[in-house]
Amino acid sequence: MRVLIVDDSELVRKHVRKLLQDSFGAEVDDAANGQEGIRKAVLGQPDVIIVDQEMPGMMGVDFIKTYRNLKGRSWVIMHTSMADKTTVLEAVRAGCNDFCVKPLTAQGLGAKLATWSQKRVA
């Protein structure tokens, strides 16, 4: 499984990378902002993208809209500390597939990846 983490926090990127590699054996790349994330997503075609909502320059919802407009097909999980109804609806309309609330745990991430895996084979 190839995963791209898009988050402006280096600490969060390292934490999620470690969870993915240690618990799931994932191949992980990361990006510190939305623009870099779009470039890496289009070139690398990861299976899953985990994107933060609150980032300077390009918010997570804007990342998702841009990625989907470029015909991106990866499973997109929004990783946020603010999962309010408005943000969730906006993200779903943009093409988000799932949500997880910070801080991420191996168990929580495992549930999200299980959903992706089930949808992928369906």
GROMACS elastic network, one bead per residue, 0.5 to 0.9 nm:
[ bonds ]
;  ai    aj funct       b0    kb
    1    24     6  0.84529   500
    1    25     6  0.77583   500
    1    26     6  0.51803   500
    1    27     6  0.61459   500
    1    28     6  0.84937   500
    1    46     6  0.78767   500
    1    47     6  0.62490   500
    1    48     6  0.78468   500
    2    26     6  0.58948   500
    2    28     6  0.59238   500
    2    29     6  0.79368   500
    2    44     6  0.88312   500
    2    45     6  0.83525   500
    2    47     6  0.52383   500
    2    48     6  0.65502   500
    2    49     6  0.87057   500
    3    17     6  0.88871   500
    3    20     6  0.82221   500
    3    26     6  0.67888   500
    3    27     6  0.62398   500
    3    29     6  0.63748   500
    3    30     6  0.82093   500
    3    46     6  0.53714   500
    3    47     6  0.59557   500
    3    49     6  0.56529   500
    3    50     6  0.74288   500
    4    27     6  0.86755   500
    4    28     6  0.58816   500
    4    30     6  0.52307   500
    4    31     6  0.74795   500
    4    37     6  0.77759   500
    4    40     6  0.79042   500
    4    41     6  0.71191   500
    4    44     6  0.87195   500
    4    45     6  0.89459   500
    4    46     6  0.62130   500
    4    47     6  0.81889   500
    4    48     6  0.64226   500
    4    50     6  0.62313   500
    4    51     6  0.82085   500
    5    13     6  0.64457   500
    5    16     6  0.76589   500
    5    17     6  0.76869   500
    5    28     6  0.74873   500
    5    29     6  0.63996   500
    5    31     6  0.62300   500
    5    32     6  0.84743   500
    5    37     6  0.78968   500
    5    48     6  0.86233   500
    5    49     6  0.59115   500
    5    51     6  0.59971   500
    5    52     6  0.83286   500
    6     9     6  0.89894   500
    6    13     6  0.75617   500
    6    29     6  0.88572   500
    6    30     6  0.57795   500
    6    32     6  0.60123   500
    6    33     6  0.62423   500
    6    34     6  0.66680   500
    6    36     6  0.83051   500
    6    37     6  0.57118   500
    6    38     6  0.89909   500
    6    49     6  0.73681   500
    6    50     6  0.61133   500
    6    52     6  0.62326   500
    6    60     6  0.85753   500
    7    10     6  0.73891   500
    7    12     6  0.70875   500
    7    13     6  0.62976   500
    7    30     6  0.78183   500
    7    31     6  0.65001   500
    7    32     6  0.53364   500
    7    33     6  0.61150   500
    7    34     6  0.78894   500
    7    37     6  0.87035   500
    7    50     6  0.82027   500
    7    51     6  0.60628   500
    7    52     6  0.51155   500
    7    53     6  0.82649   500
    7    54     6  0.82886   500
    7    55     6  0.69161   500
    7    60     6  0.88562   500
    7    79     6  0.86547   500
    8    11     6  0.89289   500
    8    12     6  0.81536   500
    8    13     6  0.79684   500
    8    31     6  0.76339   500
    8    33     6  0.54704   500
    8    34     6  0.84882   500
    8    52     6  0.77459   500
    8    54     6  0.82967   500
    8    55     6  0.58545   500
    8    56     6  0.76036   500
    9    12     6  0.52781   500
    9    13     6  0.62993   500
    9    14     6  0.87097   500
    9    32     6  0.70347   500
    9    55     6  0.87115   500
   10    13     6  0.50347   500
   10    14     6  0.61402   500
   10    15     6  0.85693   500
   10    32     6  0.72543   500
   11    14     6  0.52346   500
   11    15     6  0.61851   500
   11    16     6  0.87046   500
   12    15     6  0.50314   500
   12    16     6  0.60804   500
   12    17     6  0.83447   500
   12   103     6  0.85345   500
   13    16     6  0.53277   500
   13    17     6  0.59359   500
   13    18     6  0.85357   500
   13    30     6  0.68811   500
   13    31     6  0.82865   500
   13    32     6  0.82501   500
   14    17     6  0.50497   500
   14    18     6  0.61114   500
   14    19     6  0.86543   500
   15    18     6  0.52575   500
   15    19     6  0.63319   500
   15    20     6  0.87375   500
   15   104     6  0.84501   500
   16    19     6  0.50458   500
   16    20     6  0.61070   500
   16    21     6  0.85429   500
   16   104     6  0.72407   500
   16   105     6  0.85310   500
   16   106     6  0.89186   500
   17    20     6  0.51742   500
   17    21     6  0.60604   500
   17    22     6  0.83659   500
   17    26     6  0.85150   500
   17    27     6  0.88893   500
   17    28     6  0.63349   500
   17    29     6  0.80290   500
   17    30     6  0.82077   500
   18    21     6  0.52205   500
   18    22     6  0.57366   500
   18    23     6  0.79519   500
   19    22     6  0.54086   500
   19    23     6  0.55426   500
   19    24     6  0.74308   500
   19    25     6  0.89715   500
   19   104     6  0.86071   500
   19   105     6  0.75163   500
   19   106     6  0.59655   500
   19   109     6  0.82690   500
   20    23     6  0.56019   500
   20    24     6  0.52256   500
   20    25     6  0.63485   500
   20    26     6  0.54084   500
   20    27     6  0.79364   500
   20    28     6  0.73883   500
   20   106     6  0.78631   500
   20   109     6  0.82373   500
   21    24     6  0.56152   500
   21    27     6  0.68031   500
   21    28     6  0.72533   500
   22    25     6  0.58890   500
   22    26     6  0.80032   500
   23    26     6  0.82035   500
   23   106     6  0.66714   500
   23   110     6  0.84190   500
   24   106     6  0.87663   500
   24   110     6  0.80200   500
   28    46     6  0.88608   500
   29    40     6  0.83090   500
   29    46     6  0.88107   500
   30    36     6  0.88303   500
   30    37     6  0.73667   500
   30    40     6  0.82011   500
   31    34     6  0.74107   500
   31    35     6  0.84682   500
   31    36     6  0.56175   500
   31    37     6  0.50383   500
   31    38     6  0.87977   500
   31    40     6  0.75601   500
   32    35     6  0.86743   500
   32    36     6  0.68368   500
   32    37     6  0.73350   500
   32    55     6  0.88535   500
   33    36     6  0.55627   500
   33    37     6  0.60740   500
   33    38     6  0.87703   500
   33    55     6  0.67611   500
   33    56     6  0.73878   500
   33    57     6  0.74522   500
   33    58     6  0.71465   500
   33    59     6  0.88725   500
   34    38     6  0.60920   500
   34    39     6  0.86559   500
   34    51     6  0.84506   500
   34    55     6  0.75429   500
   34    56     6  0.84201   500
   34    57     6  0.72538   500
   34    58     6  0.52859   500
   34    59     6  0.71677   500
   34    60     6  0.73049   500
   34    62     6  0.82556   500
   34    63     6  0.57112   500
   35    38     6  0.52104   500
   35    39     6  0.64411   500
   35    40     6  0.87543   500
   35    57     6  0.82088   500
   35    58     6  0.72347   500
   35    63     6  0.78206   500
   36    39     6  0.51836   500
   36    40     6  0.62072   500
   36    41     6  0.85015   500
   37    40     6  0.51382   500
   37    41     6  0.58716   500
   37    42     6  0.84778   500
   37    51     6  0.86437   500
   37    63     6  0.79942   500
   38    41     6  0.50691   500
   38    42     6  0.60659   500
   38    43     6  0.84987   500
   38    63     6  0.70645   500
   38    64     6  0.89299   500
   38    66     6  0.76798   500
   38    67     6  0.62809   500
   39    42     6  0.54053   500
   39    43     6  0.61804   500
   39    44     6  0.83407   500
   40    43     6  0.51907   500
   40    44     6  0.55549   500
   40    45     6  0.77404   500
   40    46     6  0.86523   500
   41    44     6  0.52676   500
   41    45     6  0.52689   500
   41    46     6  0.63225   500
   41    49     6  0.78050   500
   41    67     6  0.78686   500
   41    72     6  0.77367   500
   41    74     6  0.82382   500
   42    45     6  0.56057   500
   42    46     6  0.84903   500
   42    67     6  0.78083   500
   42    70     6  0.79344   500
   42    71     6  0.89387   500
   42    72     6  0.68562   500
   43    46     6  0.88093   500
   45    48     6  0.86500   500
   45    72     6  0.77330   500
   45    73     6  0.79232   500
   45    74     6  0.68174   500
   46    49     6  0.67338   500
   46    73     6  0.88975   500
   46    74     6  0.61380   500
   46    75     6  0.84473   500
   47    73     6  0.82994   500
   47    74     6  0.51450   500
   47    75     6  0.62513   500
   47    76     6  0.88062   500
   48    74     6  0.53520   500
   48    76     6  0.58688   500
   48    77     6  0.74334   500
   48   113     6  0.84165   500
   48   116     6  0.80641   500
   49    74     6  0.65309   500
   49    75     6  0.61492   500
   49    77     6  0.61059   500
   49    78     6  0.82890   500
   50    75     6  0.85508   500
   50    76     6  0.60173   500
   50    78     6  0.58122   500
   50    79     6  0.62102   500
   50    99     6  0.89705   500
   51    60     6  0.60093   500
   51    61     6  0.89122   500
   51    63     6  0.80841   500
   51    64     6  0.84307   500
   51    76     6  0.72906   500
   51    77     6  0.62876   500
   51    79     6  0.55576   500
   51    80     6  0.81534   500
   52    55     6  0.67543   500
   52    59     6  0.76694   500
   52    60     6  0.54761   500
   52    61     6  0.88794   500
   52    77     6  0.86980   500
   52    78     6  0.58260   500
   52    80     6  0.55535   500
   52    81     6  0.87215   500
   53    58     6  0.87689   500
   53    59     6  0.53988   500
   53    61     6  0.64446   500
   53    62     6  0.88061   500
   53    63     6  0.87701   500
   53    78     6  0.65452   500
   53    79     6  0.66008   500
   53    80     6  0.55925   500
   53    81     6  0.83257   500
   53    82     6  0.81872   500
   53    87     6  0.86141   500
   54    58     6  0.82525   500
   54    59     6  0.55106   500
   54    60     6  0.64072   500
   54    80     6  0.73311   500
   54    81     6  0.86490   500
   54    82     6  0.87345   500
   55    58     6  0.59764   500
   55    59     6  0.51248   500
   55    60     6  0.69308   500
   56    59     6  0.66995   500
   58    61     6  0.81574   500
   58    62     6  0.59899   500
   58    63     6  0.63248   500
   59    62     6  0.52458   500
   59    63     6  0.62670   500
   59    64     6  0.88149   500
   60    64     6  0.62691   500
   60    65     6  0.87027   500
   60    78     6  0.71604   500
   60    79     6  0.87130   500
   60    80     6  0.89869   500
   60    91     6  0.80282   500
   61    64     6  0.51046   500
   61    65     6  0.62541   500
   61    66     6  0.86397   500
   61    78     6  0.84284   500
   61    87     6  0.80810   500
   61    90     6  0.70222   500
   61    91     6  0.52908   500
   61    92     6  0.87976   500
   61    94     6  0.65301   500
   61    95     6  0.86990   500
   61    96     6  0.80961   500
   62    65     6  0.50606   500
   62    66     6  0.60817   500
   62    67     6  0.84302   500
   62    91     6  0.86576   500
   62    94     6  0.79120   500
   63    66     6  0.52199   500
   63    67     6  0.60085   500
   63    68     6  0.85365   500
   63    94     6  0.89990   500
   64    67     6  0.50718   500
   64    68     6  0.60049   500
   64    69     6  0.84308   500
   64    72     6  0.89738   500
   64    76     6  0.76773   500
   64    91     6  0.74261   500
   64    94     6  0.59300   500
   64    95     6  0.63259   500
   64    96     6  0.66032   500
   65    68     6  0.52687   500
   65    69     6  0.60657   500
   65    70     6  0.86657   500
   65    91     6  0.84198   500
   65    93     6  0.86802   500
   65    95     6  0.68428   500
   65    96     6  0.87856   500
   66    69     6  0.51030   500
   66    70     6  0.63716   500
   66    71     6  0.88983   500
   66    72     6  0.87858   500
   66    94     6  0.87229   500
   67    70     6  0.51681   500
   67    71     6  0.66617   500
   67    72     6  0.53192   500
   67    73     6  0.84503   500
   67    95     6  0.89371   500
   68    73     6  0.72089   500
   68    94     6  0.75325   500
   68    95     6  0.66525   500
   69    72     6  0.72451   500
   73    76     6  0.85924   500
   75    96     6  0.77175   500
   75    97     6  0.61095   500
   75    98     6  0.81402   500
   75   116     6  0.67864   500
   75   120     6  0.89331   500
   76    95     6  0.77785   500
   76    96     6  0.53192   500
   76    97     6  0.52774   500
   76    98     6  0.65718   500
   76    99     6  0.84964   500
   77    96     6  0.63253   500
   77    97     6  0.58881   500
   77    99     6  0.51915   500
   77   100     6  0.69818   500
   77   112     6  0.80006   500
   78    88     6  0.88967   500
   78    91     6  0.79287   500
   78    96     6  0.68820   500
   78    97     6  0.80358   500
   78    98     6  0.63524   500
   78   100     6  0.62594   500
   78   101     6  0.83272   500
   79    82     6  0.89857   500
   79    83     6  0.88123   500
   79    98     6  0.88819   500
   79    99     6  0.60464   500
   79   100     6  0.50179   500
   79   101     6  0.58023   500
   79   102     6  0.64855   500
   79   103     6  0.87232   500
   79   104     6  0.81949   500
   80    83     6  0.62833   500
   80    99     6  0.76541   500
   80   100     6  0.65311   500
   80   101     6  0.51549   500
   80   102     6  0.56640   500
   80   103     6  0.84871   500
   81   100     6  0.84697   500
   81   101     6  0.54093   500
   81   102     6  0.50498   500
   81   103     6  0.76707   500
   82    87     6  0.78904   500
   82   101     6  0.74985   500
   82   102     6  0.85643   500
   83    86     6  0.82917   500
   83    87     6  0.63851   500
   83    88     6  0.62123   500
   83    99     6  0.79820   500
   83   100     6  0.82727   500
   83   101     6  0.69356   500
   84    87     6  0.55005   500
   84    88     6  0.62575   500
   84    89     6  0.87574   500
   85    88     6  0.51139   500
   85    89     6  0.61219   500
   85    90     6  0.85368   500
   86    89     6  0.52718   500
   86    90     6  0.61195   500
   86    91     6  0.85492   500
   87    90     6  0.51193   500
   87    91     6  0.60212   500
   87    92     6  0.85559   500
   88    91     6  0.51404   500
   88    92     6  0.61370   500
   88    93     6  0.86276   500
   88    96     6  0.86783   500
   88    99     6  0.79890   500
   89    92     6  0.51416   500
   89    93     6  0.61899   500
   89    94     6  0.85857   500
   90    93     6  0.51888   500
   90    94     6  0.62420   500
   90    95     6  0.88602   500
   90    96     6  0.88407   500
   91    95     6  0.63753   500
   91    96     6  0.53279   500
   91    97     6  0.85394   500
   92    95     6  0.51459   500
   92    97     6  0.68078   500
   92    98     6  0.81653   500
   93    96     6  0.72904   500
   96    99     6  0.79221   500
   97   116     6  0.85577   500
   98   112     6  0.72564   500
   98   115     6  0.86867   500
   98   116     6  0.87233   500
   99   112     6  0.79735   500
  100   103     6  0.85197   500
  100   104     6  0.71648   500
  100   108     6  0.74919   500
  100   109     6  0.76474   500
  100   112     6  0.76917   500
  101   104     6  0.65640   500
  101   108     6  0.88062   500
  102   105     6  0.84605   500
  104   107     6  0.83286   500
  104   108     6  0.63430   500
  104   109     6  0.64713   500
  105   108     6  0.51571   500
  105   109     6  0.60009   500
  105   110     6  0.82741   500
  106   109     6  0.51508   500
  106   110     6  0.58280   500
  106   111     6  0.86281   500
  107   110     6  0.50009   500
  107   111     6  0.63765   500
  107   112     6  0.88980   500
  108   111     6  0.52654   500
  108   112     6  0.65783   500
  108   113     6  0.88390   500
  109   112     6  0.51227   500
  109   113     6  0.61819   500
  109   114     6  0.85244   500
  110   113     6  0.51112   500
  110   114     6  0.60270   500
  110   115     6  0.86533   500
  111   114     6  0.50678   500
  111   115     6  0.63815   500
  111   116     6  0.88183   500
  112   115     6  0.51811   500
  112   116     6  0.64350   500
  112   117     6  0.87386   500
  113   117     6  0.60824   500
  113   118     6  0.86067   500
  114   118     6  0.61596   500
  114   119     6  0.86150   500
  115   118     6  0.52018   500
  115   119     6  0.62268   500
  115   120     6  0.85227   500
  116   119     6  0.52069   500
  116   120     6  0.60031   500
  116   121     6  0.88251   500
  117   120     6  0.50782   500
  117   121     6  0.65166   500
  117   122     6  0.87053   500
  118   121     6  0.55655   500
  118   122     6  0.62039   500
  119   122     6  0.50980   500
